Amino acid sequence: MFLKRHSIWAASIWVSLMLALSISAQADQLQFGTPKGDEGTRIFKATEHPNYTGQFRLGGQRAVLVGSMQDRSPWDHLDYAGKHLIPVQGTIDIDVNERANTGLVTAEFVEGGNRYRIVFDRFTEARPFQDGGIATRVYEHGDSGNGDPLYPKTWLYLAGWGTATVFRNDQVLYKDYAAHFMVMERSRDPKTHEVRYPTKRTLPGGETDPAGMEIDLWVRSKEANKDNFPPYETFVHLCWEEVTWR
């Protein structure tokens, strides 16, 4: 009888101990700052944050036009060497909702005595990684497997794909041209303005500098022209070297 009571008592103590450990473990799981399971330090998707609104408002200053609006073919409007960059007076304003894939991107600049305005307000997905037309927290270009390899692999804080219209002195210059904007890691050396790409890498990250940020905007025609780089009849490329989050 004594042994039976002792066994019941020991079993009761064991069950109580296991229950206490389980409650403690659950409390640890709920504790702020405690990794859950194998999360570690992985980067979460924006939608995994309970307070994510999807609304982004950014601006760009210190505009640079890659090449000129007056260039005649053949031209290079990626200019890895940074030899044909034109600082221009201009800004970009981004006000989009990543969840809804809606919003407005407006860029304005002056070059060659003309005022240009780009209105980018239609966003569409051509590839799954584009997430409906506006995406955040994704790698693109280079050897990322997303997008073309014409630019270094870069982390996109925010990006959009779709169509835009370009105005010159308030008259339509290019209507419904393919467009792409990127809020991305800095691609050009701040002193030489060179994009160090493509190079033989010894590290897996892209040829960008995560210590800086820029906004790039491309508008291109459907018509191809193999004499140009990139090989399109029209390829307008701007970069803003200062980024402001609002």
C-alpha positions as CSV (number, residue, x, y, z in Angstrom):
1,M,0.0,0.0,0.0
2,F,2.8,2.4,0.9
3,L,4.6,1.7,-2.4
4,K,1.4,2.3,-4.3
5,R,0.7,5.6,-2.6
6,H,4.4,6.6,-3.2
7,S,4.1,5.8,-6.9
8,I,0.9,7.8,-7.2
9,W,2.6,10.7,-5.4
10,A,5.7,10.6,-7.6
11,A,3.5,10.4,-10.8
12,S,1.5,13.5,-9.6
13,I,4.7,15.4,-8.9
14,W,6.1,14.5,-12.4
15,V,2.8,15.6,-14.1
16,S,2.9,18.9,-12.2
17,L,6.5,19.4,-13.1
18,M,5.9,18.8,-16.8
19,L,2.8,21.1,-16.8
20,A,4.9,23.8,-15.2
21,L,7.6,23.4,-17.8
22,S,5.1,23.5,-20.6
23,I,3.5,26.7,-19.2
24,S,7.0,28.2,-18.8
25,A,7.9,27.3,-22.4
26,Q,4.6,28.8,-23.7
27,A,5.4,32.0,-21.7
28,D,8.8,32.1,-23.2
29,Q,7.3,31.8,-26.7
30,L,5.1,34.8,-26.0
31,Q,7.9,36.8,-24.5
32,F,8.9,39.9,-26.6
33,G,12.2,39.3,-28.5
34,T,12.2,35.5,-28.1
35,P,12.8,33.7,-31.5
36,K,10.0,31.3,-32.2
37,G,11.2,27.8,-33.3
38,D,13.8,28.1,-36.0
39,E,13.1,31.8,-36.9
40,G,16.5,33.0,-35.7
41,T,17.2,36.3,-37.5
42,R,15.4,35.6,-40.8
43,I,13.9,38.6,-42.6
44,F,10.1,38.5,-42.4
45,K,7.8,39.3,-45.2
46,A,6.1,42.6,-44.8
47,T,2.7,40.9,-44.4
48,E,4.0,38.9,-41.4
49,H,4.0,42.2,-39.4
50,P,0.6,42.7,-37.7
51,N,0.7,46.5,-38.1
52,Y,1.8,46.6,-41.8
53,T,-0.3,49.1,-43.7
54,G,1.3,48.7,-47.1
55,Q,1.4,52.4,-47.6
56,F,4.8,53.9,-48.7
57,R,5.6,57.6,-49.1
58,L,9.1,58.5,-50.2
59,G,10.9,61.2,-52.1
60,G,14.1,61.5,-53.9
61,Q,16.6,64.4,-54.4
62,R,19.9,64.9,-56.2
63,A,18.7,63.6,-59.5
64,V,21.0,62.2,-62.2
65,L,20.0,61.5,-65.8
66,V,21.9,58.6,-67.3
67,G,22.8,59.8,-70.7
68,S,20.7,62.5,-72.3
69,M,17.2,62.9,-73.6
70,Q,18.8,64.2,-76.9
71,D,21.1,61.2,-77.4
72,R,21.2,59.7,-80.8
73,S,21.7,55.9,-81.3
74,P,24.0,54.2,-80.4
75,W,23.9,55.2,-76.8
76,D,24.5,53.6,-73.3
77,H,21.8,54.5,-70.7
78,L,23.1,52.1,-68.0
79,D,26.7,53.6,-68.1
80,Y,28.4,51.3,-65.6
81,A,31.6,53.4,-66.0
82,G,29.7,56.6,-64.8
83,K,31.1,58.7,-67.7
84,H,27.8,60.0,-69.1
85,L,25.8,61.1,-66.1
86,I,24.0,64.4,-66.1
87,P,23.0,66.0,-62.8
88,V,19.6,67.5,-63.4
89,Q,17.2,69.6,-61.4
90,G,14.5,67.2,-60.4
91,T,12.6,65.2,-57.9
92,I,10.6,62.0,-57.5
93,D,7.6,61.5,-55.3
94,I,6.4,57.9,-54.5
95,D,3.0,57.4,-52.8
96,V,1.9,53.8,-53.3
97,N,0.1,51.0,-51.4
98,E,2.0,47.7,-51.8
99,R,-0.9,45.7,-50.6
100,A,-3.4,47.1,-53.1
101,N,-0.8,47.6,-55.9
102,T,-2.1,51.1,-56.4
103,G,-0.7,54.6,-56.1
104,L,1.2,57.3,-58.0
105,V,4.9,57.8,-58.8
106,T,5.7,61.3,-60.3
107,A,9.1,62.3,-61.4
108,E,10.0,65.8,-62.8
109,F,13.3,67.1,-64.1
110,V,14.8,69.7,-66.4
111,E,17.3,68.9,-69.2
112,G,18.4,70.7,-72.4
113,G,16.0,73.6,-71.7
114,N,13.0,71.2,-71.5
115,R,10.8,70.2,-68.6
116,Y,10.0,66.6,-68.3
117,R,7.4,64.8,-66.2
118,I,6.9,61.1,-65.8
119,V,3.5,59.9,-64.4
120,F,3.6,56.2,-63.4
121,D,0.3,55.1,-62.0
122,R,-0.5,51.7,-63.5
123,F,1.1,48.7,-61.8
124,T,0.9,45.2,-63.1
125,E,2.6,41.9,-62.5
126,A,4.6,40.2,-65.2
127,R,6.4,37.7,-62.9
128,P,5.4,36.2,-59.6
129,F,8.1,38.0,-57.6
130,Q,6.5,41.3,-58.7
131,D,3.6,40.5,-56.3
132,G,0.8,42.2,-58.3
133,G,2.9,45.1,-59.6
134,I,4.3,46.6,-56.4
135,A,6.6,44.5,-54.1
136,T,8.8,45.0,-51.1
137,R,11.7,43.1,-49.5
138,V,12.9,41.2,-52.5
139,Y,16.1,40.7,-54.5
140,E,16.2,41.5,-58.2
141,H,18.7,41.6,-61.1
142,G,22.2,40.1,-61.3
143,D,22.1,36.4,-60.4
144,S,19.1,36.8,-58.1
145,G,16.9,34.8,-60.5
146,N,14.4,37.8,-60.5
147,G,14.4,40.2,-63.4
148,D,17.1,40.7,-66.0
149,P,20.8,40.6,-65.3
150,L,21.5,44.1,-66.7
151,Y,22.0,45.5,-63.2
152,P,23.7,44.2,-60.1
153,K,21.8,42.0,-57.7
154,T,20.2,44.4,-55.3
155,W,17.9,44.3,-52.3
156,L,14.7,46.2,-53.1
157,Y,13.1,48.0,-50.2
158,L,10.3,48.8,-52.6
159,A,9.7,48.4,-56.3
160,G,7.0,48.8,-58.9
161,W,6.4,47.5,-62.5
162,G,3.8,48.7,-65.0
163,T,3.3,51.5,-67.5
164,A,4.0,55.3,-67.4
165,T,3.6,58.3,-69.6
166,V,6.3,60.9,-70.2
167,F,5.5,64.5,-70.9
168,R,7.9,67.2,-72.4
169,N,6.8,70.7,-71.7
170,D,3.3,69.4,-70.8
171,Q,3.0,67.6,-74.1
172,V,2.9,63.8,-74.3
173,L,6.3,62.4,-75.5
174,Y,5.9,58.7,-74.7
175,K,2.5,57.2,-73.9
176,D,2.0,54.0,-72.0
177,Y,5.6,52.9,-72.0
178,A,6.9,50.1,-69.8
179,A,8.2,51.4,-66.5
180,H,10.0,50.2,-63.4
181,F,11.1,52.0,-60.2
182,M,13.4,50.7,-57.5
183,V,14.1,51.9,-54.0
184,M,17.4,50.0,-53.7
185,E,20.8,49.7,-52.2
186,R,23.3,52.1,-53.6
187,S,24.8,50.9,-56.9
188,R,27.2,53.7,-57.8
189,D,30.4,54.6,-56.0
190,P,29.8,58.0,-54.4
191,K,33.1,59.3,-55.6
192,T,33.7,57.8,-59.1
193,H,29.9,57.1,-59.9
194,E,31.0,53.7,-61.3
195,V,28.8,50.7,-61.0
196,R,31.2,47.8,-60.3
197,Y,29.4,45.3,-62.4
198,P,29.8,42.7,-63.7
199,T,32.7,41.4,-61.7
200,K,33.9,38.1,-60.5
201,R,32.6,37.9,-56.9
202,T,34.1,36.1,-54.0
203,L,31.0,36.8,-51.8
204,P,27.4,36.0,-52.5
205,G,26.0,39.5,-52.1
206,G,25.4,41.8,-55.1
207,E,27.8,44.5,-56.3
208,T,26.0,47.2,-54.3
209,D,26.6,49.0,-51.1
210,P,24.0,48.4,-48.4
211,A,25.3,51.4,-46.5
212,G,23.6,53.7,-49.0
213,M,20.3,53.9,-50.8
214,E,19.0,55.3,-54.1
215,I,15.9,55.4,-56.3
216,D,16.1,54.3,-59.9
217,L,13.4,54.8,-62.5
218,W,13.4,53.3,-66.0
219,V,10.9,54.0,-68.8
220,R,11.4,52.1,-72.1
221,S,9.8,51.4,-75.4
222,K,8.5,48.1,-76.8
223,E,10.6,48.7,-79.9
224,A,14.0,47.1,-79.8
225,N,17.3,48.5,-81.1
226,K,20.3,46.3,-80.8
227,D,22.7,49.2,-81.3
228,N,21.7,50.7,-77.9
229,F,22.3,49.5,-74.4
230,P,19.9,48.3,-73.1
231,P,18.7,47.2,-76.6
232,Y,15.6,49.4,-76.8
233,E,14.7,52.2,-79.1
234,T,14.0,54.4,-76.1
235,F,15.3,53.9,-72.5
236,V,15.0,56.8,-70.1
237,H,16.9,56.2,-66.9
238,L,17.1,58.4,-63.8
239,C,18.6,58.0,-60.4
240,W,18.1,59.9,-57.2
241,E,21.0,59.7,-54.8
242,E,19.2,61.0,-51.7
243,V,16.1,59.2,-50.4
244,T,13.6,60.6,-47.8
245,W,11.0,58.4,-46.1
246,R,7.9,60.2,-45.0
